[in-house]
Every structure is written in C-alpha cells, then in structure tokens.
Amino acid sequence: MNGETRNERSALAYTIAVLGAFLIVGLLVWAMHHYTQPPPLGANRAAERAKALAELRAAENDALNNLRSIPCRSPSSMSASPPSR
C-alpha cells in the first residue's frame, strides 16, 4: 500500500505543477494583452479614417469605371532610323 500512496502523491504533485504552469501562462497572457492593447480611437481620428476610406473608394471607383486615354508617342519620334554615332 505504501507504493500506491507514493504514486498517488506523485500524481497529485504533477497535477498541481501542471495547473500552476497553466496559471502562470494565463497570467502572462493577460498581462501582455493588457499592456499591448492600443488606445481607443477618438472621434477625430475615426472621422479622419472614414474620410480617407471614402476618398480611396471614390478613387478606386473612378479608376475602374472611367476609360482613360493612353498617351502615345507621335509618329515622327517613332522613326526607324538607326542611332547616330
């Protein structure tokens, strides 16, 4: 019976050690989350971001839906003469 009690005690010690390790890791995760969380956006910053997003979407819509002419060179600059030496 002494051997069985020893096994139970060592199992209990391992269980407590594992639970303690999880508790320590959980506390570290909570601390990192608490200290690395960015400050909340103010009303001014939220308005700036909304305005920038609206401008970006308007520019994308303009680029997608409006045909632009592609500039090309004049025919005189496209002559087939070899470069002079």
N, C-alpha and C positions, 0 to 999 in steps of 0.2 A: 504494500500500500504506500510505502514511503516513495517509491518510484513514480506512482501515479500522481501523488501530491506535488512532487517536484515538476512533473510535466505540466500539470495544471497551472502551477505558479509561473513557469516559464512562458506558457501560452498567454497568461494574463499580462505578464510583463511586456511581451511583444505587442499585444493588442494595445496596451496603454502607450507604448512607444510610437506605434503607427498612428494612433489617434492624436497624440501630441505633435507629431510631424505634420499631420494634416492641419491642425490648429495653427501651427506656426506659419505654414504656407498660406493659409487663408488670411491670416493677419497681414502678411506681407503683400498679398494681392490687394486687400482692402486699402492699405497704406499707399501703394502705388497708384491705385485708382483715385484716391482722394487727392494726392499731391500732383498728379499729372493731368487732371481734368482742366480744360481751358475755361476761362471765364465766360459767362453767358454773353451773347451778343446784345448790345444796346439797341435802342430803337433807331439811332442814327446809322449804325453800321448795317443793320438789317435793311434799311431803306437804300443805302448805297449798293448793297449786294443785289437787291431786287432791281434797281435801276440798271446796273451793269448787265444783269442777266437779260433784261428786256432789250437793251441795246445789242447784245450779242445775238439774240434770237432774231431781231429785226435785220441785222446784217446777214445772218445765215439765210433768212427767207429771201432777202433781196438777191443774194448770190445764186440761190437755187432757182428762182423763178424769173429772173430777168436775163435776157440774152445780151451779152456784151460783144462788141466787135473786137476781133483780134488784130492788133496793129501789124502791118506787114511792110516790108521794105519796098521802096519804089523800084520799078523795073530797071532804071538806069544804074542803080547801085548793085544790081544782080548780074552784071555783065560777066561773060565767061573769059575775060582776058586774063592771061597769066600775070602774076605779080611782077612788078619791075624790079630789076637788080641794081 
